C-alpha cells in the first residue's frame, strides 16, 4: 500500500446520479471533495461507433477492456450498467419522471418474509425534484410529428390509458429561450464544461443509449460535474475503489487502484495493482446498486454491527423489453413508425396501480417507446436472408434480361432501390420498454468472492404478465405483431435499472441506512445511489435517486462531523514482533511442512462460535481456509513449550469479502492454559482483503477427554472468531468481533493433509519421528489415561 498525505472532508465513490449530485453540493458549500470514478471521461465525439471500437467498449480491466458498458449475468436476469465519468447518465434514455405519489409503499409484505417500506414520501422529495430538473434542463420532447411518438399516443388513446411526453434531460435548443433546432450549438451554462468541447442540440439520431457524440444529452458530466469542478471538486477518473474502513479517531480510510491508459488492450493482473489511500471525514458511496453493494459486501469485515439487511431488497425496477413488428394500417398497408427517429424515449404510457385508489388493479407500470440508432436498421434488414436473396436474384435476372434483349434503358436507379428493399421491417417496428413495481425480494451476496444475485421472475409473474398483455394490446392497436425479448422464454429479463442492496429503513433491523442514506451505526458513511432504494421506483429511477441525494446533502451540510483527528497519514499496519517459531531457521535445521484445509460456517456479529456456526449454517455463510503450516526448525519446535510454527495461505469467506490473504500467521500445537487435562491448538491469522481491509482470525481446538470417543472431534474442530484489524494476543479482549463460527476437517481433506507432510534438511526421518512422538504423546497424555483406567491396564 502506497503512502499518502491526503485528507479531505469528503470522498465520493462513483459519478452517477447520487455521486455527482453529492460532489456538486458539497463542493458548492466549500467542502474539500475528491470524486473517484473507475471509468474514463467521454467528451462529445469519443463514444464508440465502429464495430472495432464497439467490440472494445466494455468494462473488464483485467482483460484490457476500459469501455463504457459493464454487463452482468445473474440468476434470473442480466444487468447493464455504465462505467465512465457521468455514470449511468451516459447510457440512460434521458427520462426524468417523478415517483408516483401513491407508490411510496409502507410495510408491504414480501414473499419469504420482510416487507418493502419507504420512510420518505413525495412531499419530502418534491422540492428536490424541482432542483434536479432545473440542473438537468428537463423539458418534454418538443416535436409533434415524430411518427413513433404519434403511434404510441394513438394506441394509448384507443386503450383509454394515460399518455404523456415525459421531461427529458436533453438540449433541443441552443438555450432555454430559443426554439428547438436539431444540430445547433449549445450555449455555455455559465461555468466551463469539464471536457472543454463544444456541444450541439439533439439531432434526433436515436443514439442516446450508446453515448451522445453531440453532447446534446445533459448528462452529469456536462451539468453537475462541470459545476462541481468549477467549485473546486477534485475529480479523478480511472480510479477504482477497492476498500474502505473506519478510522479509530473518526472518519474513513479509502483505498483505490489506478487503471492506466496504456493498459487498455492489455490483460492486466488488476489484483496486483498498487493501492493508493485517502482519508476523509465523510465517505459517500455512489457506485450504483451493483458497485456500492459489492463494495460493502467486500469490506463487511471492517464494519461490525452493520445491518443484516445488507444485500436485500434487490429488484430490477420491473424492466421488461418487448417488440412491435411490421405495423400496418387498418387497410393492410405498411405503417411507418421510424423507431430510429428522435431520442430513444419520447412518450410514456402509464398503467394504474391498486395503490392509486382509482379502481386500478395490480402493480402499476409505465411503457415507453425505446428508439435505437439508425445503423441498427441496416443490421435488422440484413438479417432477413430470404427477402435479401429474393431481391438479389430478381435484380440479377433483370440485368441478364436487359443484356440479352439489348435494352436501351441505361438508368438503373429503380433497380438499385429494389435491391436495397423497402425496409418495411425496420421502418414499421419499435421496441417497447416496460418498467414498474416489481417485487423487491432479490438477495445480493458474494459467492466465491464474486457478486451474485438470487432473484426470479416467479414472485413478480403477475406483474410481468400485465406488462406483456398491455404491450400486446398496443401492438394490436397499431396492427403490429408482438414479440417477447427472446430471454423471456427462459424466464429471464434484462434490467438497466438495478435497485436495492443497501436499503433505507427506520432502524437497523429494517434497513442498512437511514432515510438520508447514512449507514446505521456509522456516522459519516453514506449510500447515495440506487442501492439505497428499498423497492422499485416504478418510473425511470434516475430523477428519484438524484432527488434523494440532494435531500441527503441538505442533512449532511447541516450536520457537521466531530472528527477527533484530521489524519494526514493512513493507518499504519500493526505488525507483530517476530515470534519464536517464526524466526529464520538456524543453519543445518530440518524443516517440516504440511497443508491443512478446514471448512464450516460463521455468522456476523455473533460472539459465540457455536451460535455463530448454527446461524451461519442456516444462512449458508461458509468459511474455510487452506494453510501451509511450517516448522522451520523441528527440533526447536518440539522442545519449545509453545510449539509454535508459522501459517501461510488464505481464508475464503464470502460474508467477509471473499478471499482474504494471510499476511502473517501463527500456529501453536498442544499448548497448556491452566487445566492440566486440556491442550489447545491455536491459530492466529492476520488477514487482508483486496481493498486493504485488515482482520484477524483467532481459532482454537480444545483437546480434552470427555465421555465417549471424542479424539477425532476435538482434533478436527476449530472454534474461530474474526476480529477487526490485525490483533496480537494481548489485544483480543479489546478487539471488535466481526464474526464467529466453527470449522472442521473433513475426512478427504484429512487424508490429503497426511499426504502433504514434507521434510527438508539434514535429518528428515528423525525430525518426522520427533514430531510424531510429540503429537501422539500428547494425545496419549490426554486420552490414554482414562482408556487404561477403564480396562486397558488389565489387558496389559
Protein Blocks (a to p, Z undefined) as FASTA:
>chain_A
ZZdfbdcfbdcedjbfklmmmmmmmmmnopacddddfbdcddehiacfbfklmmmmcccf
knopacfbdcdddehiacdddddehijmlmmghiacdddfklmcghiacehiajdddfbd
fklmmmmmmmmmmmnopacdfbfklmklmmmmmmmmmnopacddddddddfbfbfkbccd
ehiacddehiacfklpacdddehlopmmnopakomaccfklmmmmmmmmnopacdehiac
fbdcddfkgpjddddddddfklgopacdfklpccdddddfbdcdfebjklmmmmmmmmmm
mmghiafkgopaiaehhpacdddehiacfkopacdfklmgccfblbdcddddfklonopa
cjddddddddddfklmmmmmmmmmmlmmmmmmmmmmmmmmmmmnopabfbfklmmmmmno
nolmmmmgccdddddjddffbccddeehiacddddfklmmmmmmmmmmmmmmmmmmnopa
cdddfklmnopacdfbdgejiacdfbfklpmbdfkopaghiahiacddfklpgbdfhiac
klmmmmmmmmmmmmmmmmccddfbacfbdcddddddddfklgccdehiacdddddddddd
ddehiablklmmmmmmmnopacddddddddfblklmmmpmnlpaddedddddfknopaad
dfbdcddehiaehiambccdddddddddfkopacdddddddddddedjfklmmmmcccdd
ddehjddfklmmmpccfbdcdddddfklmmmmmmmpccedjklmlmmmmmmmmmmmmmmm
mmmmmmmmnommmmZZ
